[in-house]
Amino acid sequence: MLIRRGTLLDGSVVDIRLEERITEVGRELSPHSHEEVYDAALGTVIPGLHDHHVHLYSAAAALESVRVGPAEVTGRDDLARVLAGAEVGSDGWIRAVGYHEAVAGPLDRTVLDEVSPPVPVRVQHRSGILWTLNSVGLAQVGLADHPDGRLRSADRSWSNTLQRRATSLDRLSRRLCEYGVTGITDATPDLEVADMVRLVEAHRHGDLRQQVYFLAPGKRILHDDALDLDELTAWIAERHDAGGPVALHCVTAAQLVVTIAALRAAGGHPQDRIEHAAVVPDDAIAELVDVGVTVVTQPNFVAERGDQYLTDVPAADQPHLWRLASLLKAQVPVALSTDMPFGDGDPWAAMRAAVHRQTPTGAVLNADECVSPRTALTLFFGAPTRPARPRTIAENQPGDLCVLAMPPADALAELDAGMVAATIVGGEVVYQRS
Ligand SMILES: [Zn+2]
């Protein structure tokens, strides 16, 4: 196909011919016979956004779920009210997501029974790793005698049947197209081969328009109470010996320090990643540069949870939260992502958070870590296997593009999903704003 009159971020106006890859970029290219032509009308053409850390199945399920986080629900009565009004899914379950103890204290089957309607209910904790089921729900999954109804997501005895049933990816994929997202990396650590095959098939059949990549089996979540440097080093070395990189989930300073030490001891793979890096103490920055590991982080959590950080995190530690500018300045390889559905899946909201770092009440968390709009945007251009290397609009680059309805200066001033006029994957228009 041919895109005419597109403005690149450097201000130049070009025509772009593309298939799976871009084949030609030039001034006033003539359309071939029968070639599809899209007029960008001087709007901005950028590489399609790649969200480097998402959880697709959970995100698809979340679209059919009711939110019960601190932003939506206050107290036990309110929780009961929201669950009573929730839509019962096609499988007969009510799914609630985003729960945090700030809503109505710790949740177990007894508490949940008191606030649930008489149907199977499952409530996912905001951390994503814990579900609480009511007694009707526990009976349905064959766990009627479970002591407290608190189930770890990683326990496949029940999560397979519940989480990965026929969840529709179509609705989620359409939403991502509206954001200009042309590729995603699924970061779910326990994704099985069958799950990955299903996603690749969904892409082939068109239910999932986005290109899809996986971190499993090299993804690993660390827990502060079980940090074992020797064991982690051996695991990393084993992955590297098998030819694969690792992706290590670090949300505390302790996890980051042990991960850096383990990467140092095991030796690096050029595609090794640290996920989140939610807390980076000052002296860890030089270490990250030294190890050469890529950081895939989520500034959107500043915009979504910033007020909670300002109350819960000691003032002395707050400057270490969700760093960005200081990492880039030190030349740590960095890419952005949303962690959808645990973070809001709109990458433009994540970019605005990277630029302004405003919390929901309007406070600013670590103004020193703000980046320019152009930087924030470019951090979503990364190649799937090299997230810190931005793709460009040039010959032989992937034919995955996003067209914005306005020229670059306006687009950078707004950074809003509403600007997306068309999304193109592999040389085919998969979304066009009506
Ligand atoms: Zn995640």
Residues whose N, C-alpha, C, O or C-beta is under 5 A from the ligand:
A	BS01	ZN	A187 D339
